[in-house]
Amino acid sequence: MKTKRKAQAKKSLKKKVVIAATIIIMATIIITSALRQQIRKEENPPKEDPNKYFQFLEAQAQAQKISGSTTALKIEYLQFKLKPVRGDAHDIVIFTEGMTNPGDYWFKEIKNGTEQLIKIQFSLPIRVFKQQPGDVYLLKVDVYSMETYKGTHTFQMKIDEEIGNFVFLKEE
């Protein structure tokens, strides 16, 4: 009988050790996961709006009215200066439909307060439509970086009838 009791006691002890080890392992995994998440939050602060992180300066475009249409323009190029105003910007990507060589619009870094000239050439003149009263046309450009979430900057354009094809861009 004593050997049977010893065997049961050993079995019960093994069971308790396995349960205790399982609880310790699970607690370790949960604590480690929580610590990793906290470290990631500290390393990756929340992303900002690119329209607040950057200034879009001295925008110019060349466009022409589409014959027979009173609501559309053909844009040939757009150029503007991009200036980070809330810190250095890293891995900046600029994209809009119809642009040539999208890889040319990636910048590794732009220092805070410095201006980067952006010249967007379109493979074929793209159409933008009048979406605002007062002959204002809108062209949307996606901008994002490591510090910002993907956001859209909308350039408001107005044709200067005296000059003809050139479009003057208004600040929003």
N, CA and C atoms as an extended XYZ file, in Angstrom:
516
Properties=species:S:1:pos:R:3:atomname:S:1:resname:S:1:resid:I:1 pbc="F F F"
N         0.790       -1.184        0.000 N   MET     1
C         0.000        0.000        0.000 CA  MET     1
C         0.842        1.263        0.000 C   MET     1
N         1.942        1.187        0.756 N   LYS     2
C         2.780        2.369        0.820 CA  LYS     2
C         3.337        2.733       -0.542 C   LYS     2
N         3.680        1.780       -1.348 N   THR     3
C         4.215        2.079       -2.671 CA  THR     3
C         3.133        2.681       -3.564 C   THR     3
N         1.901        2.236       -3.359 N   LYS     4
C         0.819        2.803       -4.142 CA  LYS     4
C         0.611        4.271       -3.772 C   LYS     4
N         0.681        4.562       -2.473 N   ARG     5
C         0.537        5.938       -2.008 CA  ARG     5
C         1.682        6.795       -2.521 C   ARG     5
N         2.866        6.248       -2.468 N   LYS     6
C         4.034        6.992       -2.965 CA  LYS     6
C         3.889        7.280       -4.451 C   LYS     6
N         3.399        6.333       -5.189 N   ALA     7
C         3.202        6.517       -6.629 CA  ALA     7
C         2.155        7.600       -6.890 C   ALA     7
N         1.064        7.572       -6.095 N   GLN     8
C         0.033        8.593       -6.258 CA  GLN     8
C         0.567        9.970       -5.858 C   GLN     8
N         1.333       10.016       -4.803 N   ALA     9
C         1.909       11.291       -4.337 CA  ALA     9
C         2.855       11.841       -5.401 C   ALA     9
N         3.658       10.963       -5.997 N   LYS    10
C         4.565       11.386       -7.075 CA  LYS    10
C         3.768       11.911       -8.262 C   LYS    10
N         2.709       11.228       -8.613 N   LYS    11
C         1.871       11.615       -9.735 CA  LYS    11
C         1.223       12.969       -9.460 C   LYS    11
N         0.731       13.132       -8.219 N   SER    12
C         0.101       14.388       -7.827 CA  SER    12
C         1.134       15.527       -7.839 C   SER    12
N         2.320       15.248       -7.381 N   LEU    13
C         3.384       16.260       -7.369 CA  LEU    13
C         3.770       16.654       -8.789 C   LEU    13
N         3.884       15.679       -9.686 N   LYS    14
C         4.199       15.967      -11.097 CA  LYS    14
C         3.105       16.842      -11.705 C   LYS    14
N         1.873       16.528      -11.393 N   LYS    15
C         0.744       17.296      -11.920 CA  LYS    15
C         0.814       18.743      -11.431 C   LYS    15
N         1.105       18.939      -10.145 N   LYS    16
C         1.206       20.280       -9.568 CA  LYS    16
C         2.381       21.048      -10.180 C   LYS    16
N         3.491       20.369      -10.419 N   VAL    17
C         4.664       21.008      -11.023 CA  VAL    17
C         4.350       21.437      -12.457 C   VAL    17
N         3.671       20.592      -13.211 N   VAL    18
C         3.305       20.918      -14.595 CA  VAL    18
C         2.357       22.119      -14.615 C   VAL    18
N         1.366       22.151      -13.724 N   ILE    19
C         0.420       23.277      -13.653 CA  ILE    19
C         1.155       24.558      -13.269 C   ILE    19
N         2.014       24.481      -12.288 N   ALA    20
C         2.770       25.664      -11.848 CA  ALA    20
C         3.678       26.164      -12.976 C   ALA    20
N         4.353       25.250      -13.656 N   ALA    21
C         5.239       25.635      -14.766 CA  ALA    21
C         4.442       26.286      -15.892 C   ALA    21
N         3.271       25.743      -16.199 N   THR    22
C         2.412       26.306      -17.248 CA  THR    22
C         1.985       27.718      -16.876 C   THR    22
N         1.595       27.929      -15.631 N   ILE    23
C         1.185       29.268      -15.171 CA  ILE    23
C         2.360       30.237      -15.259 C   ILE    23
N         3.532       29.817      -14.849 N   ILE    24
C         4.717       30.684      -14.901 CA  ILE    24
C         5.071       31.032      -16.341 C   ILE    24
N         5.009       30.065      -17.235 N   ILE    25
C         5.322       30.316      -18.649 CA  ILE    25
C         4.311       31.283      -19.252 C   ILE    25
N         3.032       31.079      -18.976 N   MET    26
C         2.002       31.982      -19.518 CA  MET    26
C         2.166       33.402      -18.970 C   MET    26
N         2.446       33.520      -17.674 N   ALA    27
C         2.653       34.848      -17.074 CA  ALA    27
C         3.868       35.531      -17.702 C   ALA    27
N         4.926       34.780      -17.950 N   THR    28
C         6.126       35.337      -18.577 CA  THR    28
C         5.811       35.833      -19.994 C   THR    28
N         5.054       35.052      -20.758 N   ILE    29
C         4.689       35.455      -22.123 CA  ILE    29
C         3.847       36.731      -22.090 C   ILE    29
N         2.877       36.813      -21.200 N   ILE    30
C         2.009       37.993      -21.111 CA  ILE    30
C         2.815       39.230      -20.708 C   ILE    30
N         3.668       39.103      -19.721 N   ILE    31
C         4.485       40.239      -19.266 CA  ILE    31
C         5.439       40.687      -20.368 C   ILE    31
N         6.092       39.737      -21.047 N   THR    32
C         7.012       40.071      -22.132 CA  THR    32
C         6.280       40.777      -23.270 C   THR    32
N         5.112       40.287      -23.607 N   SER    33
C         4.326       40.902      -24.673 CA  SER    33
C         3.935       42.335      -24.310 C   SER    33
N         3.514       42.547      -23.076 N   ALA    34
C         3.133       43.892      -22.634 CA  ALA    34
C         4.335       44.836      -22.657 C   ALA    34
N         5.475       44.357      -22.239 N   LEU    35
C         6.690       45.195      -22.253 CA  LEU    35
C         7.110       45.540      -23.683 C   LEU    35
N         7.038       44.577      -24.588 N   ARG    36
C         7.378       44.846      -25.997 CA  ARG    36
C         6.457       45.898      -26.602 C   ARG    36
N         5.178       45.777      -26.287 N   GLN    37
C         4.205       46.741      -26.814 CA  GLN    37
C         4.506       48.143      -26.289 C   GLN    37
N         4.858       48.256      -25.023 N   GLN    38
C         5.190       49.554      -24.436 CA  GLN    38
C         6.443       50.136      -25.091 C   GLN    38
N         7.440       49.303      -25.344 N   ILE    39
C         8.679       49.766      -25.990 CA  ILE    39
C         8.368       50.246      -27.403 C   ILE    39
N         7.534       49.515      -28.163 N   ARG    40
C         7.171       49.933      -29.518 CA  ARG    40
C         6.467       51.278      -29.510 C   ARG    40
N         5.575       51.496      -28.560 N   LYS    41
C         4.865       52.774      -28.472 CA  LYS    41
C         5.846       53.917      -28.236 C   LYS    41
N         6.842       53.686      -27.397 N   GLU    42
C         7.825       54.725      -27.099 CA  GLU    42
C         8.723       54.984      -28.307 C   GLU    42
N         9.076       53.930      -29.063 N   GLU    43
C         9.945       54.077      -30.225 CA  GLU    43
C         9.202       54.684      -31.410 C   GLU    43
N         7.927       54.397      -31.570 N   ASN    44
C         7.130       54.869      -32.695 CA  ASN    44
C         5.999       55.772      -32.193 C   ASN    44
N         6.285       57.063      -32.038 N   PRO    45
C         5.226       57.957      -31.592 CA  PRO    45
C         4.106       58.014      -32.621 C   PRO    45
N         2.927       58.490      -32.232 N   PRO    46
C         1.810       58.546      -33.184 CA  PRO    46
C         2.160       59.401      -34.402 C   PRO    46
N         1.667       58.996      -35.549 N   LYS    47
C         1.931       59.712      -36.801 CA  LYS    47
C         1.127       61.007      -36.852 C   LYS    47
N         1.669       61.996      -37.579 N   GLU    48
C         1.025       63.303      -37.697 CA  GLU    48
C         0.411       63.487      -39.080 C   GLU    48
N        -0.432       64.496      -39.188 N   ASP    49
C        -1.045       64.886      -40.452 CA  ASP    49
C         0.026       65.547      -41.321 C   ASP    49
N         0.255       65.075      -42.545 N   PRO    50
C         1.294       65.677      -43.382 CA  PRO    50
C         1.018       67.140      -43.709 C   PRO    50
N        -0.237       67.557      -43.696 N   ASN    51
C        -0.557       68.952      -43.973 CA  ASN    51
C        -0.160       69.881      -42.823 C   ASN    51
N         0.087       69.313      -41.657 N   LYS    52
C         0.580       70.101      -40.520 CA  LYS    52
C         2.088       69.923      -40.344 C   LYS    52
N         2.591       68.751      -40.723 N   TYR    53
C         4.023       68.459      -40.562 CA  TYR    53
C         4.857       69.176      -41.624 C   TYR    53
N         4.278       69.357      -42.814 N   PHE    54
C         4.971       69.998      -43.933 CA  PHE    54
C         4.287       71.297      -44.323 C   PHE    54
N         5.080       72.204      -44.897 N   GLN    55
C         4.525       73.362      -45.595 CA  GLN    55
C         4.717       73.110      -47.086 C   GLN    55
N         3.729       73.490      -47.870 N   PHE    56
C         3.768       73.361      -49.329 CA  PHE    56
C         3.894       74.782      -49.862 C   PHE    56
N         5.067       75.127      -50.421 N   LEU    57
C         5.377       76.508      -50.767 CA  LEU    57
C         5.594       76.687      -52.268 C   LEU    57
N         5.334       77.893      -52.743 N   GLU    58
C         5.652       78.328      -54.103 CA  GLU    58
C         5.205       77.325      -55.172 C   GLU    58
N         3.980       76.873      -55.056 N   ALA    59
C         3.460       75.894      -56.017 CA  ALA    59
C         3.174       76.552      -57.359 C   ALA    59
N         3.550       75.862      -58.416 N   GLN    60
C         3.298       76.313      -59.786 CA  GLN    60
C         2.905       75.096      -60.615 C   GLN    60
N         2.118       75.339      -61.637 N   ALA    61
C         1.748       74.250      -62.533 CA  ALA    61
C         1.599       74.812      -63.927 C   ALA    61
N         1.717       73.925      -64.911 N   GLN    62
C         1.410       74.326      -66.275 CA  GLN    62
C         0.258       73.457      -66.730 C   GLN    62
N        -0.767       74.122      -67.240 N   ALA    63
C        -1.956       73.402      -67.681 CA  ALA    63
C        -2.600       74.170      -68.808 C   ALA    63
N        -3.520       73.521      -69.441 N   GLN    64
C        -4.303       74.199      -70.469 CA  GLN    64
C        -5.730       73.703      -70.401 C   GLN    64
N        -6.641       74.581      -70.796 N   LYS    65
C        -8.035       74.181      -70.816 CA  LYS    65
C        -8.232       73.149      -71.921 C   LYS    65
N        -9.086       72.214      -71.661 N   ILE    66
C        -9.424       71.207      -72.663 CA  ILE    66
C       -10.471       71.827      -73.574 C   ILE    66
N       -10.161       71.843      -74.875 N   SER    67
C       -11.092       72.476      -75.805 CA  SER    67
C       -12.453       71.784      -75.739 C   SER    67
N       -13.477       72.609      -75.703 N   GLY    68
C       -14.834       72.091      -75.649 CA  GLY    68
C       -15.311       71.799      -74.237 C   GLY    68
N       -14.427       71.915      -73.240 N   SER    69
C       -14.836       71.647      -71.865 CA  SER    69
C       -14.659       72.904      -71.027 C   SER    69
N       -15.639       73.179      -70.221 N   THR    70
C       -15.524       74.316      -69.306 CA  THR    70
C       -15.216       73.843      -67.898 C   THR    70
N       -15.085       72.527      -67.724 N   THR    71
C       -14.887       71.996      -66.369 CA  THR    71
C       -13.602       71.205      -66.190 C   THR    71
N       -12.719       71.135      -67.198 N   ALA    72
C       -11.526       70.294      -67.060 CA  ALA    72
C       -10.290       71.010      -67.582 C   ALA    72
N        -9.160       70.685      -66.945 N   LEU    73
C        -7.837       71.160      -67.372 CA  LEU    73
C        -6.955       69.958      -67.632 C   LEU    73
N        -5.959       70.121      -68.503 N   LYS    74
C        -4.898       69.119      -68.675 CA  LYS    74
C        -3.668       69.674      -67.971 C   LYS    74
N        -3.183       68.954      -66.960 N   ILE    75
C        -1.996       69.380      -66.208 CA  ILE    75
C        -0.785       68.673      -66.804 C   ILE    75
N         0.264       69.423      -67.104 N   GLU    76
C         1.490       68.855      -67.659 CA  GLU    76
C         2.566       68.672      -66.601 C   GLU    76
N         2.709       69.644      -65.704 N   TYR    77
C         3.643       69.476      -64.608 CA  TYR    77
C         3.177       70.275      -63.406 C   TYR    77
N         3.685       69.904      -62.263 N   LEU    78
C         3.418       70.598      -61.007 CA  LEU    78
C         4.744       70.692      -60.287 C   LEU    78
N         5.029       71.847      -59.722 N   GLN    79
C         6.238       71.961      -58.918 CA  GLN    79
C         5.905       72.776      -57.677 C   GLN    79
N         6.549       72.404      -56.577 N   PHE    80
C         6.364       73.110      -55.310 CA  PHE    80
C         7.551       72.789      -54.411 C   PHE    80
N         7.690       73.552      -53.341 N   LYS    81
C         8.727       73.281      -52.346 CA  LYS    81
C         8.054       72.657      -51.134 C   LYS    81
N         8.686       71.593      -50.638 N   LEU    82
C         8.181       70.876      -49.474 CA  LEU    82
C         9.120       71.174      -48.312 C   LEU    82
N         8.567       71.643      -47.205 N   LYS    83
C         9.389       72.054      -46.071 CA  LYS    83
C         8.837       71.441      -44.780 C   LYS    83
N         9.600       70.532      -44.136 N   PRO    84
C         9.158       70.014      -42.841 CA  PRO    84
C         9.261       71.119      -41.785 C   PRO    84
N         8.226       71.260      -40.967 N   VAL    85
C         8.223       72.314      -39.954 CA  VAL    85
C         8.052       71.775      -38.532 C   VAL    85
N         7.956       70.453      -38.393 N   ARG    86
C         7.787       69.878      -37.057 CA  ARG    86
C         8.887       68.874      -36.728 C   ARG    86
N         9.999       68.954      -37.424 N   GLY    87
C        11.103       68.022      -37.197 CA  GLY    87
C        11.610       67.479      -38.513 C   GLY    87
N        12.712       66.751      -38.460 N   ASP    88
C        13.251       66.134      -39.668 CA  ASP    88
C        12.243       65.124      -40.209 C   ASP    88
N        12.198       64.996      -41.519 N   ALA    89
C        11.297       64.036      -42.152 CA  ALA    89
C        12.142       62.951      -42.821 C   ALA    89
N        11.704       61.713      -42.693 N   HIS    90
C        12.455       60.569      -43.228 CA  HIS    90
C        11.558       59.723      -44.129 C   HIS    90
N        12.172       59.158      -45.159 N   ASP    91
C        11.465       58.272      -46.097 CA  ASP    91
C        10.171       58.910      -46.596 C   ASP    91
N        10.330       60.069      -47.212 N   ILE    92
C         9.189       60.831      -47.707 CA  ILE    92
C         8.795       60.285      -49.071 C   ILE    92
N         7.501       60.048      -49.254 N   VAL    93
C         6.973       59.557      -50.523 CA  VAL    93
C         5.903       60.529      -50.997 C   VAL    93
N         5.986       60.903      -52.270 N   ILE    94
C         5.012       61.796      -52.889 CA  ILE    94
C         4.436       61.063      -54.085 C   ILE    94
N         3.105       61.057      -54.198 N   PHE    95
C         2.476       60.328      -55.293 CA  PHE    95
C         1.209       61.030      -55.744 C   PHE    95
N         1.004       61.056      -57.047 N   THR    96
C        -0.267       61.477      -57.628 CA  THR    96
C        -0.471       60.687      -58.917 C   THR    96
N        -1.703       60.521      -59.299 N   GLU    97
C        -2.017       59.750      -60.508 CA  GLU    97
C        -1.343       60.357      -61.734 C   GLU    97
N        -0.810       59.508      -62.592 N   GLY    98
C        -0.260       59.940      -63.874 CA  GLY    98
C         1.166       60.455      -63.850 C   GLY    98
N         1.807       60.473      -62.675 N   MET    99
C         3.170       61.000      -62.609 CA  MET    99
C         4.158       60.036      -63.264 C   MET    99
N         5.215       60.595      -63.871 N   THR   100
C         6.253       59.747      -64.444 CA  THR   100
C         7.229       59.348      -63.350 C   THR   100
N         7.830       58.191      -63.469 N   ASN   101
C         8.872       57.710      -62.572 CA  ASN   101
C         8.556       57.933      -61.098 C   ASN   101
N         7.550       57.250      -60.543 N   PRO   102
C         7.199       57.459      -59.134 CA  PRO   102
C         8.376       57.259      -58.179 C   PRO   102
N         9.362       56.451      -58.563 N   GLY   103
C        10.536       56.254      -57.713 CA  GLY   103
C        11.368       57.511      -57.518 C   GLY   103
N        11.215       58.488      -58.416 N   ASP   104
C        11.962       59.742      -58.289 CA  ASP   104
C        11.395       60.636      -57.197 C   ASP   104
N        10.260       60.273      -56.641 N   TYR   105
C         9.596       61.125      -55.664 CA  TYR   105
C         9.653       60.515      -54.266 C   TYR   105
N        10.760       59.839      -53.981 N   TRP   106
C        11.070       59.311      -52.661 CA  TRP   106
C        12.321       60.032      -52.186 C   TRP   106
N        12.286       60.520      -50.970 N   PHE   107
C        13.420       61.241      -50.405 CA  PHE   107
C        13.776       60.607      -49.071 C   PHE   107
N        15.056       60.294      -48.900 N   LYS   108
C        15.511       59.644      -47.671 CA  LYS   108
C        15.307       60.545      -46.464 C   LYS   108
N        15.686       61.831      -46.601 N   GLU   109
C        15.554       62.743      -45.466 CA  GLU   109
C        15.465       64.186      -45.958 C   GLU   109
N        14.628       64.960      -45.291 N   ILE   110
C        14.599       66.405      -45.473 CA  ILE   110
C        14.676       66.988      -44.071 C   ILE   110
N        15.698       67.762      -43.820 N   LYS   111
C        15.924       68.343      -42.488 CA  LYS   111
C        14.835       69.363      -42.153 C   LYS   111
N        14.542       69.472      -40.883 N   ASN   112
C        13.551       70.429      -40.396 CA  ASN   112
C        13.916       71.847      -40.848 C   ASN   112
N        12.963       72.543      -41.443 N   GLY   113
C        13.170       73.931      -41.854 CA  GLY   113
C        13.835       74.105      -43.203 C   GLY   113
N        14.260       73.020      -43.852 N   THR   114
C        14.870       73.151      -45.179 CA  THR   114
C        13.825       72.829      -46.248 C   THR   114
N        14.022       73.398      -47.416 N   GLU   115
C        13.060       73.222      -48.503 CA  GLU   115
C        13.596       72.244      -49.544 C   GLU   115
N        12.734       71.360      -50.010 N   GLN   116
C        13.068       70.419      -51.075 CA  GLN   116
C        12.170       70.731      -52.266 C   GLN   116
N        12.782       71.045      -53.417 N   LEU   117
C        12.003       71.331      -54.614 CA  LEU   117
C        11.468       70.025      -55.193 C   LEU   117
N        10.180       69.977      -55.410 N   ILE   118
C         9.511       68.805      -55.979 CA  ILE   118
C         8.997       69.208      -57.359 C   ILE   118
N         9.417       68.484      -58.396 N   LYS   119
C         8.956       68.740      -59.757 CA  LYS   119
C         8.284       67.472      -60.259 C   LYS   119
N         6.976       67.516      -60.365 N   ILE   120
C         6.222       66.348      -60.816 CA  ILE   120
C         5.895       66.518      -62.290 C   ILE   120
N         6.389       65.593      -63.072 N   GLN   121
C         6.110       65.557      -64.504 CA  GLN   121
C         5.080       64.457      -64.724 C   GLN   121
N         4.132       64.698      -65.587 N   PHE   122
C         3.098       63.706      -65.864 CA  PHE   122
C         3.393       63.021      -67.193 C   PHE   122
N         3.196       61.700      -67.240 N   SER   123
C         3.510       60.943      -68.455 CA  SER   123
C         2.624       61.395      -69.614 C   SER   123
N         1.390       61.610      -69.358 N   LEU   124
C         0.454       62.206      -70.308 CA  LEU   124
C        -0.224       63.314      -69.528 C   LEU   124
N        -0.555       64.395      -70.161 N   PRO   125
C        -1.257       65.426      -69.389 CA  PRO   125
C        -2.501       64.830      -68.738 C   PRO   125
N        -2.619       65.000      -67.430 N   ILE   126
C        -3.781       64.440      -66.744 CA  ILE   126
C        -4.883       65.483      -66.655 C   ILE   126
N        -6.094       64.995      -66.504 N   ARG   127
C        -7.243       65.894      -66.400 CA  ARG   127
C        -7.584       66.124      -64.933 C   ARG   127
N        -7.851       67.346      -64.607 N   VAL   128
C        -8.447       67.672      -63.314 CA  VAL   128
C        -9.726       68.442      -63.601 C   VAL   128
N       -10.699       68.261      -62.768 N   PHE   129
C       -12.011       68.858      -63.007 CA  PHE   129
C       -12.312       69.948      -61.992 C   PHE   129
N       -13.065       70.914      -62.463 N   LYS   130
C       -13.488       72.012      -61.601 CA  LYS   130
C       -14.425       71.428      -60.559 C   LYS   130
N       -14.056       71.592      -59.311 N   GLN   131
C       -14.890       71.058      -58.249 CA  GLN   131
C       -15.294       72.140      -57.258 C   GLN   131
N       -14.895       73.354      -57.521 N   GLN   132
C       -15.178       74.467      -56.623 CA  GLN   132
C       -15.768       75.617      -57.420 C   GLN   132
N       -16.564       76.449      -56.779 N   PRO   133
C       -17.038       77.643      -57.477 CA  PRO   133
C       -15.878       78.600      -57.726 C   PRO   133
N       -16.021       79.476      -58.693 N   GLY   134
C       -14.980       80.464      -58.962 CA  GLY   134
C       -13.862       79.949      -59.834 C   GLY   134
N       -14.133       78.988      -60.713 N   ASP   135
C       -13.129       78.431      -61.627 CA  ASP   135
C       -11.903       77.868      -60.906 C   ASP   135
N       -12.111       77.226      -59.784 N   VAL   136
C       -11.020       76.609      -59.033 CA  VAL   136
C       -11.009       75.112      -59.336 C   VAL   136
N        -9.838       74.605      -59.691 N   TYR   137
C        -9.629       73.188      -59.987 CA  TYR   137
C        -8.805       72.588      -58.851 C   TYR   137
N        -9.039       71.327      -58.547 N   LEU   138
C        -8.339       70.680      -57.443 CA  LEU   138
C        -7.441       69.561      -57.957 C   LEU   138
N        -6.201       69.527      -57.465 N   LEU   139
C        -5.274       68.446      -57.781 CA  LEU   139
C        -4.796       67.865      -56.453 C   LEU   139
N        -5.032       66.573      -56.260 N   LYS   140
C        -4.681       65.927      -54.997 CA  LYS   140
C        -3.361       65.174      -55.137 C   LYS   140
N        -2.498       65.374      -54.140 N   VAL   141
C        -1.182       64.733      -54.105 CA  VAL   141
C        -1.047       64.031      -52.760 C   VAL   141
N        -0.717       62.734      -52.783 N   ASP   142
C        -0.501       61.983      -51.546 CA  ASP   142
C         0.918       62.217      -51.058 C   ASP   142
N         1.051       62.469      -49.755 N   VAL   143
C         2.359       62.695      -49.144 CA  VAL   143
C         2.389       61.923      -47.830 C   VAL   143
N         3.462       61.190      -47.604 N   TYR   144
C         3.633       60.561      -46.301 CA  TYR   144
C         5.107       60.320      -46.035 C   TYR   144
N         5.420       60.115      -44.753 N   SER   145
C         6.797       59.876      -44.315 CA  SER   145
C         6.734       58.997      -43.068 C   SER   145
N         7.895       58.714      -42.504 N   MET   146
C         7.912       57.921      -41.274 CA  MET   146
C         7.207       58.661      -40.141 C   MET   146
N         7.213       59.983      -40.194 N   GLU   147
C         6.634       60.787      -39.122 CA  GLU   147
C         5.155       61.102      -39.335 C   GLU   147
N         4.656       60.868      -40.544 N   THR   148
C         3.274       61.218      -40.857 CA  THR   148
C         2.524       60.006      -41.387 C   THR   148
N         1.234       60.039      -41.229 N   TYR   149
C         0.423       59.016      -41.874 CA  TYR   149
C         0.202       59.443      -43.325 C   TYR   149
N        -0.312       58.540      -44.141 N   LYS   150
C        -0.556       58.865      -45.544 CA  LYS   150
C        -1.724       59.833      -45.610 C   LYS   150
N        -1.456       61.011      -46.133 N   GLY   151
C        -2.486       62.024      -46.231 CA  GLY   151
C        -2.444       62.668      -47.603 C   GLY   151
N        -3.480       63.401      -47.911 N   THR   152
C        -3.585       64.042      -49.216 CA  THR   152
C        -3.500       65.549      -49.052 C   THR   152
N        -2.653       66.162      -49.858 N   HIS   153
C        -2.620       67.622      -49.928 CA  HIS   153
C        -3.341       68.009      -51.214 C   HIS   153
N        -4.267       68.927      -51.097 N   THR   154
C        -5.050       69.351      -52.256 CA  THR   154
C        -4.579       70.726      -52.706 C   THR   154
N        -4.052       70.786      -53.925 N   PHE   155
C        -3.658       72.065      -54.513 CA  PHE   155
C        -4.886       72.645      -55.195 C   PHE   155
N        -5.157       73.907      -54.914 N   GLN   156
C        -6.266       74.601      -55.561 CA  GLN   156
C        -5.686       75.444      -56.683 C   GLN   156
N        -6.150       75.228      -57.898 N   MET   157
C        -5.571       75.882      -59.072 CA  MET   157
C        -6.593       76.766      -59.753 C   MET   157
N        -6.092       77.842      -60.312 N   LYS   158
C        -6.938       78.758      -61.054 CA  LYS   158
C        -6.153       79.229      -62.267 C   LYS   158
N        -6.772       79.178      -63.434 N   ILE   159
C        -6.120       79.603      -64.686 CA  ILE   159
C        -6.005       81.113      -64.705 C   ILE   159
N        -4.880       81.618      -65.139 N   ASP   160
C        -4.722       83.060      -65.358 CA  ASP   160
C        -4.991       83.301      -66.835 C   ASP   160
N        -6.120       83.876      -67.141 N   GLU   161
C        -6.548       84.059      -68.528 CA  GLU   161
C        -5.580       84.947      -69.320 C   GLU   161
N        -4.938       85.904      -68.657 N   GLU   162
C        -4.020       86.802      -69.364 CA  GLU   162
C        -2.795       86.047      -69.867 C   GLU   162
N        -2.281       85.128      -69.046 N   ILE   163
C        -1.082       84.376      -69.432 CA  ILE   163
C        -1.467       83.179      -70.294 C   ILE   163
N        -2.629       82.609      -70.044 N   GLY   164
C        -3.075       81.486      -70.866 CA  GLY   164
C        -2.893       80.164      -70.172 C   GLY   164
N        -1.880       79.425      -70.598 N   ASN   165
C        -1.744       78.049      -70.133 CA  ASN   165
C        -1.326       77.885      -68.682 C   ASN   165
N        -0.628       78.849      -68.102 N   PHE   166
C        -0.126       78.640      -66.754 CA  PHE   166
C        -1.240       78.730      -65.727 C   PHE   166
N        -1.110       77.926      -64.708 N   VAL   167
C        -2.104       77.886      -63.655 CA  VAL   167
C        -1.469       78.435      -62.394 C   VAL   167
N        -2.171       79.306      -61.702 N   PHE   168
C        -1.697       79.808      -60.427 CA  PHE   168
C        -2.373       79.015      -59.325 C   PHE   168
N        -1.596       78.568      -58.380 N   LEU   169
C        -2.141       77.767      -57.303 CA  LEU   169
C        -2.401       78.640      -56.100 C   LEU   169
N        -3.548       78.439      -55.516 N   LYS   170
C        -3.948       79.209      -54.345 CA  LYS   170
C        -3.622       78.417      -53.087 C   LYS   170
N        -3.312       79.103      -52.022 N   GLU   171
C        -3.146       78.407      -50.725 CA  GLU   171
C        -4.525       78.057      -50.206 C   GLU   171
N        -4.614       76.917      -49.546 N   GLU   172
C        -5.916       76.468      -49.010 CA  GLU   172
C        -6.306       77.316      -47.832 C   GLU   172
